[in-house]
Amino acid sequence: MPEAPDLQVIKEFLQCTLTGVTITEAKVLRPIVLRSLVPEDFATDIAGRAFTGFWRRGKLLGCELSVPSAHAGKDTAGANKPRPSTSSGRAGDGPDRLLVIHPMLSGALQHCAPTERIAAKTFLVFALSNGQQLRYLDNDQMGMVYYLHPDQLPSVPRLMEQGPDVLDEPLSLAEFKARLRPFRGEIKGVLTRGALVSSVGNAYTDEVCFAAGLFPFRRAAPLQRRSWSGCGTPPMRSPPRRCRSSANAWEATST
């Protein structure tokens, strides 16, 4: 599962490399990851649109697109030029279309020459006006690529439910306790879903739990009753556990 630093670096690379670049052609090699919410044909509708901005919200990556270049010179003249984005992910002038990527476990973007061999698990290929290609790959086929109008952004699952981003200013202990109060599931699940704190993946969740001396599959509810004054100082203690053979994973048992 991509972590916040990974997606942040990808966003910054795309911002520097593709802002103002036009998609000249799109090919859907495997449609399983594509979630197009516009009535028009995806490949036809996206061709001629330029990237105008990029943003990250939680574990999702957003690409803002202009009106098609064929419309430039009419009442939309100049709409093909890059438009600044706010830190919250909303475009200053408003994009005409959005491409929102949720890579899940193994989704990846490849910016390469057209002569580069196409990997077996390549799903989407975008030919670009800079002579390169942008490809979406996904070995586990779990990722999702949404193509939509900006008004449809709330339709992207979990996007609007993100909590404070892990790369933003740290929450105070009082704020964290208040935000944790409604959650009752396993600690690891609570942290990775993004509603409590956004952008924390599997790897960092394990690190957080280790540093705090908490078993990742312990339920969050008992934390409401514990003393927080020494949180993170006790050595790691794993409670009695048994192997859950059906999922080949560990599950904490109550004592």
C-alpha positions, 0 to 999 in steps of 0.5 A: 500500500503506497504511503504518503511520502511515496505519493507526495513524490509522485505528485511533485514529479507529475507537477513538474513534468506534465503540467501543460502537457496534452493527452493526444491519445488514450488506450484502455488495455484492461478496463477492470481498473477504470471507473468512468463516471462521464457519459462520453466514451473515455478514450475519446473524451480525454484525448486533447485535454491538458494536465493543469494541476495535480493534488494528493488527498490521503492515498489518492492522487488527483490529475486536473484536466483542461477542456479539449484543445479542439475547443480552444479559440472559442468561448473557452479560449485559454482554458487549455493553459495550466491552472494553479491548484490550492493545497486542498486539491481544488483548482483555482479556476476549476478543471473541466475533468478529473482523473483520480487514481487510488493505487491500493496495494500495487498501482503504479504510474510509468512515464516513459518513451513509447518504445519502452516494452509494455508490462504485462499488467499495464491497464491504461496508456496515455500518449502525450504531446511531449513525445512520452507515454504515461501508463498505469500498471497494477500487478494485483489489479486492485487499484481504481482510476476514476474519470469524472467531472469535478462535481462528481468528486464526492462519488469517489469512495473515501475521498471526502472522508479523509482526516488530517493528513499525516504530513500536515502539522501534528495533532495534539494529544487532546485532538487525537484522543477526541478524534479516536473516540468514535472508532471501535475497530482494530488499531491497524484498520482504524489508522489505515482507513484514513478517517482518523489520520489520512495517508498512513499505510500498512508499513507505517502503521506497524511502525507507529504501533511498535513505537507506542507499544501496541499490538496492531490487531488490538481493538481501539476501544480499550485505548479510551480507558488507558493512561496516555501519560506514558504512551510509547514508553513501555516495551512492546508486549504482544498479548496472547494470540492464535493463528487465524488459519483462514486468513493466514494472519495473526489475531489477538485474543482477549484475556 
